[in-house]
């Protein structure tokens, strides 16, 4: 499943105190999600826990890790964590900022908590199931 939350542009966003990927209550590693438009870009900051951050593209020390080599030999539960850490949140800013900003969360609990804190329009979409074996 995926949770989509639509909010007005320009409003302040309150983030739940949890990891955006796995939902643990110890997030302190920032990840930056950006949406690029014609001549401008918008950046949003979300937070991961240390185990999830070690699987992101930038890694815990800022060094880029090769995805195929790093994830090929992981056990299934760690592959799942790595997948969600790299694709946990997406942002879609409307063209010329006309309309609402859409946040897409792979973690349902985080998406619902974000919606409860910020309001807006929330919808739930069935996402494709992935086999991590």
Short mmCIF file of the C-alpha atoms (twelve columns), coordinates in Angstrom:
data_MODEL
# 
_entry.id   MODEL 
# 
loop_
_atom_site.group_PDB 
_atom_site.id 
_atom_site.type_symbol 
_atom_site.label_atom_id 
_atom_site.label_alt_id 
_atom_site.label_comp_id 
_atom_site.label_asym_id 
_atom_site.label_seq_id 
_atom_site.Cartn_x 
_atom_site.Cartn_y 
_atom_site.Cartn_z 
_atom_site.pdbx_PDB_model_num 
ATOM 1   C CA . UNK A 1   0.000  0.000   0.000   1 
ATOM 2   C CA . UNK A 2   0.986  3.620   -0.365  1 
ATOM 3   C CA . UNK A 3   -0.450 6.660   1.366   1 
ATOM 4   C CA . UNK A 4   -0.860 9.867   -0.647  1 
ATOM 5   C CA . UNK A 5   -1.333 13.133  1.258   1 
ATOM 6   C CA . UNK A 6   -2.150 16.370  -0.571  1 
ATOM 7   C CA . UNK A 7   -1.427 19.674  1.189   1 
ATOM 8   C CA . UNK A 8   -1.535 23.319  0.177   1 
ATOM 9   C CA . UNK A 9   1.697  24.906  -1.023  1 
ATOM 10  C CA . UNK A 10  3.354  27.209  1.484   1 
ATOM 11  C CA . UNK A 11  2.036  25.663  4.659   1 
ATOM 12  C CA . UNK A 12  4.433  24.457  7.346   1 
ATOM 13  C CA . UNK A 13  4.733  20.694  7.662   1 
ATOM 14  C CA . UNK A 14  4.955  18.843  10.959  1 
ATOM 15  C CA . UNK A 15  6.868  15.567  10.734  1 
ATOM 16  C CA . UNK A 16  6.040  12.584  12.940  1 
ATOM 17  C CA . UNK A 17  8.900  11.549  15.255  1 
ATOM 18  C CA . UNK A 18  9.514  8.244   13.502  1 
ATOM 19  C CA . UNK A 19  11.641 6.820   10.706  1 
ATOM 20  C CA . UNK A 20  10.002 7.504   7.342   1 
ATOM 21  C CA . UNK A 21  11.067 4.054   6.060   1 
ATOM 22  C CA . UNK A 22  10.532 1.552   8.894   1 
ATOM 23  C CA . UNK A 23  8.631  3.544   11.524  1 
ATOM 24  C CA . UNK A 24  11.107 3.181   14.399  1 
ATOM 25  C CA . UNK A 25  11.095 5.952   16.984  1 
ATOM 26  C CA . UNK A 26  14.791 6.885   16.635  1 
ATOM 27  C CA . UNK A 27  15.100 9.016   13.463  1 
ATOM 28  C CA . UNK A 28  18.029 11.382  13.215  1 
ATOM 29  C CA . UNK A 29  19.612 10.950  9.772   1 
ATOM 30  C CA . UNK A 30  18.106 13.465  7.308   1 
ATOM 31  C CA . UNK A 31  17.232 12.537  3.752   1 
ATOM 32  C CA . UNK A 32  16.394 15.177  1.198   1 
ATOM 33  C CA . UNK A 33  13.621 14.682  -1.332  1 
ATOM 34  C CA . UNK A 34  13.468 17.165  -4.162  1 
ATOM 35  C CA . UNK A 35  11.149 17.861  -7.037  1 
ATOM 36  C CA . UNK A 36  12.571 19.745  -10.008 1 
ATOM 37  C CA . UNK A 37  10.462 21.909  -12.251 1 
ATOM 38  C CA . UNK A 38  11.267 24.060  -15.241 1 
ATOM 39  C CA . UNK A 39  13.566 26.591  -13.552 1 
ATOM 40  C CA . UNK A 40  13.140 25.859  -9.858  1 
ATOM 41  C CA . UNK A 41  13.435 23.032  -7.410  1 
ATOM 42  C CA . UNK A 42  11.842 22.317  -4.049  1 
ATOM 43  C CA . UNK A 43  13.559 20.281  -1.342  1 
ATOM 44  C CA . UNK A 44  11.889 18.556  1.601   1 
ATOM 45  C CA . UNK A 45  13.672 16.968  4.551   1 
ATOM 46  C CA . UNK A 46  12.580 13.719  6.183   1 
ATOM 47  C CA . UNK A 47  14.415 11.559  8.731   1 
ATOM 48  C CA . UNK A 48  15.600 7.940   8.805   1 
ATOM 49  C CA . UNK A 49  16.880 5.773   11.638  1 
ATOM 50  C CA . UNK A 50  20.518 4.687   11.506  1 
ATOM 51  C CA . UNK A 51  19.867 1.094   10.238  1 
ATOM 52  C CA . UNK A 52  17.716 2.386   7.355   1 
ATOM 53  C CA . UNK A 53  20.140 5.201   6.557   1 
ATOM 54  C CA . UNK A 54  22.943 2.702   6.078   1 
ATOM 55  C CA . UNK A 55  21.013 1.297   3.081   1 
ATOM 56  C CA . UNK A 56  20.334 4.579   1.328   1 
ATOM 57  C CA . UNK A 57  22.234 5.674   -1.731  1 
ATOM 58  C CA . UNK A 58  24.363 8.105   0.259   1 
ATOM 59  C CA . UNK A 59  24.945 5.740   3.174   1 
ATOM 60  C CA . UNK A 60  25.742 6.763   6.709   1 
ATOM 61  C CA . UNK A 61  29.074 8.474   5.961   1 
ATOM 62  C CA . UNK A 62  28.029 10.255  2.772   1 
ATOM 63  C CA . UNK A 63  29.774 7.674   0.573   1 
ATOM 64  C CA . UNK A 64  27.762 6.436   -2.381  1 
ATOM 65  C CA . UNK A 65  27.257 2.676   -2.182  1 
ATOM 66  C CA . UNK A 66  26.759 0.614   -5.351  1 
ATOM 67  C CA . UNK A 67  23.216 -0.708  -5.051  1 
ATOM 68  C CA . UNK A 68  23.496 -3.984  -6.933  1 
ATOM 69  C CA . UNK A 69  26.669 -5.112  -5.174  1 
ATOM 70  C CA . UNK A 70  25.588 -3.961  -1.725  1 
ATOM 71  C CA . UNK A 71  22.088 -5.481  -1.800  1 
ATOM 72  C CA . UNK A 72  22.622 -8.692  -3.742  1 
ATOM 73  C CA . UNK A 73  23.773 -10.805 -0.807  1 
ATOM 74  C CA . UNK A 74  21.412 -9.472  1.867   1 
ATOM 75  C CA . UNK A 75  18.850 -11.683 3.641   1 
ATOM 76  C CA . UNK A 76  15.205 -11.058 2.616   1 
ATOM 77  C CA . UNK A 77  14.277 -8.918  5.656   1 
ATOM 78  C CA . UNK A 78  17.275 -6.651  5.050   1 
ATOM 79  C CA . UNK A 79  16.447 -6.404  1.336   1 
ATOM 80  C CA . UNK A 80  12.996 -5.215  2.371   1 
ATOM 81  C CA . UNK A 81  14.520 -2.583  4.683   1 
ATOM 82  C CA . UNK A 82  16.913 -1.452  1.925   1 
ATOM 83  C CA . UNK A 83  14.057 -1.178  -0.588  1 
ATOM 84  C CA . UNK A 84  11.912 0.953   1.714   1 
ATOM 85  C CA . UNK A 85  14.867 3.101   2.793   1 
ATOM 86  C CA . UNK A 86  15.548 4.050   -0.831  1 
ATOM 87  C CA . UNK A 87  11.930 4.509   -1.928  1 
ATOM 88  C CA . UNK A 88  10.194 5.538   1.287   1 
ATOM 89  C CA . UNK A 89  8.870  8.950   0.275   1 
ATOM 90  C CA . UNK A 90  8.145  10.876  -2.880  1 
ATOM 91  C CA . UNK A 91  6.996  14.449  -3.452  1 
ATOM 92  C CA . UNK A 92  5.108  15.798  -6.437  1 
ATOM 93  C CA . UNK A 93  4.893  19.594  -6.673  1 
ATOM 94  C CA . UNK A 94  2.263  20.783  -9.168  1 
ATOM 95  C CA . UNK A 95  3.395  22.647  -12.265 1 
ATOM 96  C CA . UNK A 96  3.977  26.333  -11.504 1 
ATOM 97  C CA . UNK A 97  2.837  25.550  -7.926  1 
ATOM 98  C CA . UNK A 98  -0.819 25.696  -8.949  1 
ATOM 99  C CA . UNK A 99  -2.632 23.139  -6.857  1 
ATOM 100 C CA . UNK A 100 -1.596 20.956  -3.949  1 
ATOM 101 C CA . UNK A 101 1.707  19.280  -3.130  1 
ATOM 102 C CA . UNK A 102 1.394  15.493  -3.043  1 
ATOM 103 C CA . UNK A 103 3.449  13.417  -0.614  1 
ATOM 104 C CA . UNK A 104 3.665  9.682   -1.337  1 
ATOM 105 C CA . UNK A 105 4.667  7.438   1.589   1 
ATOM 106 C CA . UNK A 106 5.445  3.713   1.222   1 
ATOM 107 C CA . UNK A 107 5.179  3.285   5.016   1 
ATOM 108 C CA . UNK A 108 1.442  3.382   5.761   1 
ATOM 109 C CA . UNK A 109 1.877  4.200   9.462   1 
ATOM 110 C CA . UNK A 110 4.122  7.176   8.700   1 
ATOM 111 C CA . UNK A 111 1.753  8.431   5.992   1 
ATOM 112 C CA . UNK A 112 -1.260 8.272   8.284   1 
ATOM 113 C CA . UNK A 113 0.650  9.977   11.128  1 
ATOM 114 C CA . UNK A 114 1.804  12.716  8.704   1 
ATOM 115 C CA . UNK A 115 -1.780 13.220  7.550   1 
ATOM 116 C CA . UNK A 116 -3.120 13.378  11.132  1 
ATOM 117 C CA . UNK A 117 -0.550 16.049  12.031  1 
ATOM 118 C CA . UNK A 118 -0.972 18.179  8.903   1 
ATOM 119 C CA . UNK A 119 -4.493 17.569  7.653   1 
ATOM 120 C CA . UNK A 120 -5.148 17.821  3.943   1 
ATOM 121 C CA . UNK A 121 -6.492 15.135  1.629   1 
ATOM 122 C CA . UNK A 122 -5.407 11.548  2.252   1 
ATOM 123 C CA . UNK A 123 -5.893 8.616   -0.080  1 
ATOM 124 C CA . UNK A 124 -4.667 5.052   -0.086  1 
ATOM 125 C CA . UNK A 125 -3.359 3.270   -3.166  1 
ATOM 126 C CA . UNK A 126 -2.556 -0.360  -3.722  1 
ATOM 127 C CA . UNK A 127 1.127  -0.615  -4.527  1 
ATOM 128 C CA . UNK A 128 2.740  -3.514  -6.366  1 
ATOM 129 C CA . UNK A 129 3.866  -6.391  -4.161  1 
ATOM 130 C CA . UNK A 130 7.569  -7.185  -4.387  1 
ATOM 131 C CA . UNK A 131 9.140  -10.551 -3.633  1 
ATOM 132 C CA . UNK A 132 12.272 -10.003 -1.529  1 
ATOM 133 C CA . UNK A 133 13.504 -13.589 -1.539  1 
# 
